[in-house]
Amino acid sequence: MEINWKFDAWDTFHEKMFSAEFLSVNWSGLTAGLFLGVVLLTCVFSAASFGVLRQRYLLWYSARCIAIGVLALMLSPVYLGPFFEHDSMARHTIGYFAFDLMVALVGPFLAAYLEPDAIPDRLRRALFWAFPFALMFAPVFWMTEPPAAYYFGRLVAYLGILVLLIVSVAVAVRRKSRTARFQLAGWAPILALNIVNLPYHIATGNPLPQFLTLLFVSLGIEFVVTALGITDRFMTLRRQRDRAEMREEMLLALAQTDPLTGLANRRGLENAYGPDVTALALFDLDRFKAINDTFGHDIGDRVLVHTADALGAASGLAARLGGEEFAVLFFSDDPAREAEALREAISEQATDVQPGLIVTASAGLVMVTGDRDLREVLREADALLYEAKEQGRNRLIARVDRRREERAIKVAA
């Protein structure tokens, strides 16, 4: 008995599922509901994308989505209250206006959506002008049946806009526009539906069976494909932005880098100078001109590169100021000892460049306390460097405090 009951229940369920009452569901209404859900999701997607991209075409696209959503409501069998009965004048008027607005918004959307070089500027301006041109025939205040001339004017306007859109997309596709290819794929179902429906409507006086359902499906496909195109455009713009940022960083690095040694240049030194700096030292190779004259400029350049390698081991920032003059910013508490070690490392590394070559360096170091101007510190360090040269070179002269107490860290042997 229990088994028979289960089979009886299943049979009853099966009969109800495939009954005539179930199969008579209003599929146009169901399609309209699903389509309105797609419209809502598309509007949310466009708003979120605009928050990231700040592109005007997303605003045009969102406005067009709203217009299409209103049109879908007016065309659908969804009950909207006594004022919006299915055959009411209010419903027809709002539907007409939503349709006109949907058509009018296509032009500025496409003009803003296509890449800058996808179409000529004159054609892009024409697309923007399609917006007011299409709204010339919008039945905002028509509460009675308009004359036949009105419908003829609408037809001429829409045919002109249609030709303008086709020409714009064709030109953009010919120019290898990825955006135009996405848009062409999105519009293909709607174009195909209207191409089939037009002769049928002329021959029979009625639209295709289930035309409303097919229209909603076609518009839904357009939304999905356009969303994919917007996502692709987002990724393209993001890649372009990342490349631009990398290029800007590269140019900034090049502008602050000495091309021969790879150290920072004067601009890089200026940018790194700040309140954390405890000392600045200037280094200058002794009798560098004689090295160039005796061994050649190629050897001289190699000496500069080895000098940069020695100073690059500093705990602070090393920079080449020009010629054979270098600077190091220190951030440690005992910069004088480190500066002297760097000066000795210059002699050790640069001397290995060429047999018989002896390289020495002189240096002047200034302790930086308080908010001191970099040019003032450089002038003071240069004076100490000159003093080291005067005392016989191959030494470091450091000013350890602001009372101008000086001492020689190293005296030439």
C-alpha positions in Angstrom: 0.0 0.0 0.0 2.8 2.4 0.9 4.5 1.8 -2.5 1.3 2.3 -4.4 0.7 5.6 -2.6 4.1 6.9 -3.6 3.4 6.1 -7.2 0.0 7.7 -7.0 1.5 10.9 -5.6 4.2 10.9 -8.3 1.5 10.5 -11.0 -0.5 13.4 -9.5 2.6 15.6 -9.4 3.5 14.7 -13.0 0.0 15.5 -14.2 0.1 19.0 -12.6 3.6 19.8 -13.9 2.6 19.1 -17.5 -1.0 20.3 -17.4 -2.4 22.8 -19.8 -2.6 25.3 -17.0 1.1 25.1 -16.4 2.0 25.2 -20.1 -0.1 28.4 -20.5 2.4 30.5 -18.4 2.9 34.0 -19.8 6.4 33.5 -21.1 6.6 37.2 -22.2 6.0 38.2 -18.6 8.6 35.8 -17.3 11.1 36.9 -19.9 10.4 40.5 -19.0 11.1 39.8 -15.4 14.3 38.0 -16.1 15.3 40.9 -18.4 14.6 43.5 -15.8 16.9 41.6 -13.4 19.7 41.7 -16.1 19.1 45.4 -16.4 19.4 46.0 -12.7 22.6 43.9 -12.5 24.0 45.8 -15.5 23.3 49.2 -13.8 25.0 48.0 -10.7 28.0 46.8 -12.7 28.2 50.1 -14.6 28.1 52.1 -11.4 30.8 50.0 -9.8 32.9 50.2 -12.9 32.5 54.0 -13.0 33.8 54.2 -9.4 37.1 52.7 -10.6 37.5 53.9 -14.2 35.8 57.3 -14.1 34.9 56.9 -17.8 31.9 58.9 -19.2 30.7 56.1 -21.4 29.6 54.2 -18.2 27.3 57.0 -17.3 25.8 57.0 -20.8 25.5 53.3 -20.6 23.8 53.4 -17.2 21.3 55.9 -18.5 20.5 53.8 -21.5 20.0 50.7 -19.2 17.5 52.7 -17.2 15.7 53.7 -20.4 15.6 50.1 -21.7 14.3 49.0 -18.3 11.5 51.5 -18.4 10.7 50.4 -22.0 10.6 46.8 -20.9 8.2 47.6 -18.1 5.9 49.5 -20.4 5.9 46.7 -23.0 5.6 43.8 -20.6 2.3 42.5 -19.2 3.4 43.3 -15.7 0.6 45.1 -13.8 1.8 48.6 -12.7 -1.4 50.0 -11.2 -4.7 51.4 -12.5 -3.0 54.5 -14.0 -0.7 52.2 -16.1 -3.2 49.8 -17.6 -1.8 47.8 -20.5 -3.5 49.9 -23.2 -3.5 53.2 -21.3 -2.2 56.4 -22.9 0.3 57.0 -20.0 1.8 53.6 -20.7 2.1 54.2 -24.4 3.6 57.7 -23.9 6.2 56.6 -21.4 7.0 53.6 -23.6 7.5 55.8 -26.6 9.7 58.3 -24.7 11.8 55.4 -23.2 12.3 54.0 -26.7 13.3 57.4 -28.0 15.7 57.9 -25.1 17.2 54.5 -25.6 17.9 55.3 -29.3 19.2 58.8 -28.4 21.7 57.5 -25.9 23.3 55.0 -28.2 25.2 57.8 -30.1 26.9 59.5 -27.1 27.6 56.1 -25.5 29.3 54.8 -28.6 31.2 58.1 -29.0 32.6 57.9 -25.5 33.0 54.2 -25.5 35.2 53.7 -28.6 38.9 54.2 -28.3 40.3 57.7 -29.1 41.7 56.7 -32.4 38.9 54.3 -33.5 36.9 56.9 -35.4 37.6 60.4 -36.8 36.7 63.4 -34.6 34.0 64.6 -37.0 32.2 61.2 -36.8 32.5 61.2 -33.0 31.0 64.7 -32.8 28.1 63.5 -35.0 27.4 60.6 -32.6 27.1 63.1 -29.8 24.7 65.2 -31.8 22.5 62.2 -32.4 21.3 62.6 -28.8 19.4 65.9 -29.2 18.4 64.9 -32.8 16.7 61.7 -31.7 14.8 63.5 -28.8 13.4 66.1 -31.3 10.6 63.6 -31.8 10.2 62.4 -28.3 6.5 62.4 -27.4 6.9 64.0 -24.0 3.8 66.1 -24.1 1.8 63.9 -26.6 -1.3 62.8 -24.7 -3.3 62.3 -27.9 -2.6 60.4 -31.1 0.1 62.3 -33.1 -0.2 63.0 -36.8 1.2 60.8 -39.5 4.0 63.4 -40.2 5.3 62.8 -36.7 5.8 59.1 -37.3 7.4 59.9 -40.7 9.8 62.3 -38.9 10.6 59.6 -36.3 11.3 57.1 -39.0 13.7 59.4 -40.9 15.5 60.3 -37.7 16.0 56.7 -36.6 17.1 55.6 -40.0 19.7 58.4 -40.0 20.9 57.4 -36.6 21.0 53.8 -37.6 23.2 54.6 -40.6 25.5 56.8 -38.4 25.9 53.9 -35.9 26.6 51.3 -38.6 29.2 53.6 -40.3 30.9 54.4 -37.0 31.1 50.7 -36.0 32.3 49.7 -39.4 35.0 52.4 -39.4 36.1 51.4 -35.9 36.2 47.7 -36.8 38.3 48.5 -39.9 40.7 50.4 -37.6 41.1 47.2 -35.5 39.0 48.5 -32.5 38.4 45.7 -29.9 35.6 47.8 -28.4 33.8 48.0 -31.8 34.0 44.3 -32.3 32.4 43.6 -28.9 29.7 46.2 -29.7 29.0 44.7 -33.1 28.6 41.3 -31.6 26.2 42.7 -29.0 24.1 44.4 -31.5 24.0 41.5 -34.0 20.9 39.8 -32.5 18.9 43.0 -32.4 19.8 43.8 -36.0 19.0 40.3 -37.1 15.6 40.3 -35.3 14.6 43.6 -36.9 15.8 42.6 -40.3 13.5 39.5 -40.1 10.6 41.3 -38.4 10.5 44.3 -40.8 9.3 42.4 -44.0 7.1 40.1 -41.9 5.4 43.2 -40.3 5.0 44.8 -43.7 3.5 41.7 -45.2 1.1 40.7 -42.4 0.6 44.0 -40.5 1.7 42.3 -37.3 5.1 41.7 -35.7 6.7 38.2 -35.5 5.1 35.7 -33.1 6.8 36.1 -29.7 8.5 39.3 -30.9 8.5 40.8 -27.4 10.2 37.7 -26.0 12.8 37.7 -28.8 13.4 41.4 -28.3 14.0 41.0 -24.6 16.4 38.1 -25.3 18.2 40.1 -27.9 18.6 43.1 -25.5 19.8 40.7 -22.8 22.5 39.4 -25.1 23.5 42.9 -25.9 23.8 43.7 -22.2 26.0 40.6 -21.5 28.2 41.2 -24.5 28.6 44.9 -23.8 29.4 44.1 -20.1 32.2 41.8 -21.5 33.4 44.6 -23.7 33.4 47.0 -20.8 35.4 44.5 -18.8 37.8 44.1 -21.6 38.1 47.8 -21.9 38.7 48.1 -18.2 41.6 45.5 -18.4 43.0 47.4 -21.4 42.9 50.7 -19.6 44.4 49.1 -16.5 47.3 47.7 -18.6 47.8 51.1 -20.2 47.8 52.8 -16.9 50.3 50.3 -15.4 52.6 50.7 -18.4 52.3 54.5 -18.1 53.1 54.3 -14.4 56.1 52.0 -15.1 57.3 54.4 -17.8 56.9 57.4 -15.5 58.8 55.6 -12.7 61.5 54.6 -15.2 61.8 58.2 -16.5 61.9 59.5 -13.0 64.6 56.9 -12.1 66.6 57.9 -15.2 66.3 61.6 -14.3 67.8 60.9 -10.9 70.5 58.4 -12.0 74.0 58.9 -13.3 74.2 56.9 -16.6 77.9 56.0 -16.3 78.0 54.8 -12.7 74.4 53.9 -11.9 74.6 56.1 -8.7 72.1 58.8 -8.0 72.9 62.2 -9.6 72.5 65.7 -8.1 68.7 65.6 -8.4 68.6 62.2 -6.7 70.8 63.6 -3.9 68.4 66.5 -3.5 65.4 64.2 -3.3 67.0 61.9 -0.7 68.2 64.8 1.5 65.9 65.2 4.5 65.7 65.5 8.3 67.1 61.9 8.9 70.5 62.8 7.3 73.2 63.0 10.0 76.2 63.9 7.7 77.3 64.6 4.2 80.7 63.8 2.7 82.1 64.9 -0.6 84.7 62.7 -2.3 87.1 63.7 -5.1 89.6 61.6 -6.9 93.1 63.1 -6.6 94.8 64.1 -9.9 92.1 62.5 -12.0 93.0 64.6 -15.0 96.5 63.0 -15.0 94.9 59.5 -15.0 92.9 60.4 -18.1 96.0 61.9 -19.8 98.3 59.0 -19.0 96.0 56.0 -19.4 93.2 57.3 -21.5 89.6 58.2 -20.9 88.5 54.6 -21.1 90.6 53.8 -18.1 89.4 57.0 -16.4 85.7 55.8 -16.9 86.6 52.4 -15.4 88.1 54.2 -12.4 84.9 56.2 -11.9 82.8 53.0 -12.1 85.1 51.2 -9.5 84.8 54.3 -7.3 81.0 54.1 -7.6 81.2 50.5 -6.6 83.2 51.3 -3.5 80.8 54.1 -2.5 77.8 52.1 -3.3 78.5 49.9 -0.3 77.7 52.9 2.0 74.9 52.5 4.5 73.5 55.8 3.1 72.9 57.2 -0.4 75.9 57.6 -2.8 75.7 60.0 -5.7 77.9 61.3 -8.5 77.7 65.1 -8.8 79.8 65.3 -11.9 83.3 64.6 -13.2 85.2 62.8 -10.5 83.2 64.3 -7.6 80.9 62.1 -5.5 78.7 62.6 -2.4 77.4 60.3 0.3 74.5 61.0 2.6 74.8 59.3 6.0 72.0 58.3 8.3 74.2 56.6 11.0 75.6 57.9 14.3 79.2 57.5 13.4 79.5 58.7 9.8 83.1 59.9 10.0 84.5 56.4 10.6 82.3 55.0 7.7 83.3 57.8 5.4 87.0 57.1 6.0 86.5 53.4 5.3 84.8 54.3 2.0 87.6 56.6 1.0 90.1 53.8 1.6 87.9 51.4 -0.3 88.1 53.7 -3.3 91.9 53.4 -3.4 91.8 49.6 -3.1 89.2 49.0 -5.8 90.2 51.7 -8.3 93.9 50.8 -8.2 93.1 47.4 -9.6 91.8 48.8 -12.8 95.3 49.1 -14.4 98.8 47.9 -13.5 100.9 50.8 -12.3 97.8 52.9 -11.6 97.6 54.4 -8.1 94.3 56.1 -7.2 93.7 58.1 -4.1 90.8 60.2 -2.9 90.2 63.2 -0.7 87.1 63.9 1.2 85.3 66.5 3.4 82.6 65.6 5.8 80.1 67.8 7.5 77.7 66.8 10.4 74.2 67.8 9.7 72.2 69.0 12.7 68.9 70.8 12.6 67.1 72.0 9.5 70.1 72.9 7.3 69.8 73.7 3.6 71.5 71.2 1.3 73.3 73.9 -0.7 74.8 75.3 2.5 76.0 71.8 3.6 77.5 71.2 0.2 79.4 74.5 0.3 80.8 73.6 3.7 81.7 70.1 2.7 83.4 71.5 -0.5 85.5 73.8 1.6 86.6 70.9 3.8 87.4 68.9 0.6 89.5 71.8 -0.7 91.3 71.9 2.6 92.1 68.2 2.4 93.6 68.9 -1.1 95.6 71.7 0.3 97.0 69.6 3.1 98.4 67.1 0.6 95.4 65.1 -0.6 94.6 61.4 0.2 92.8 62.3 3.5 89.5 63.1 5.0 88.7 66.4 6.9 85.6 66.2 9.0 83.7 69.0 10.9 82.2 67.0 13.8 80.0 69.8 15.3 78.6 73.2 14.6 81.3 75.0 16.6 83.7 74.4 13.7 86.0 72.1 15.6 88.0 70.3 12.9 90.3 67.3 13.0 92.1 65.3 10.4 90.9 61.7 10.4 93.7 60.5 8.2 97.0 62.1 7.2 98.8 61.0 4.1 101.7 58.6 4.9 
